[in-house]
């Protein structure tokens, strides 16, 4: 029997757009305590994301690729249930499929992850993603709502 505490259960799924919104709207140099609290949620598994989000981030040329590389355990492979839902979403929304297979398309993966795990999706905008989330009854929140839900004050 181990005395190690159980890791906290995931509370949210992160979409690439929310991370970009966080970077652009709340730069770490100006909001270090926000980033510290956000990073703690990611580092402890309370915020999770899909491997495809990491692939989208790694295609960038800003500080986010290094940020993602420092957190490999938060970017998960889809479960069988999530993979089946991804296929269904890609059939319903063909623009979520890159015909060349070279460009990561994270939307169906984060939506499937949020739906299968019963978690809210932290996202920013994207009409098609929000439409699909409403159809699947997946709650979507933005960074300011996350801040309020966590009770953070700055």
Secondary structure, DSSP 8 states (H G I E B T S, - for coil): ---S-------EEE-HHHHHHHHHHS-TTT-HHHHHHHHHHHHTTSEEEEHHHHHHHHT-SSSHHHHHHTTGGGEE---HHHHHHHHHHHHH-GGGS-TTS-S---HHHHHHHHHHHT-EEE----HHHHHHHHHHT--EE-HHHHHHHHT---
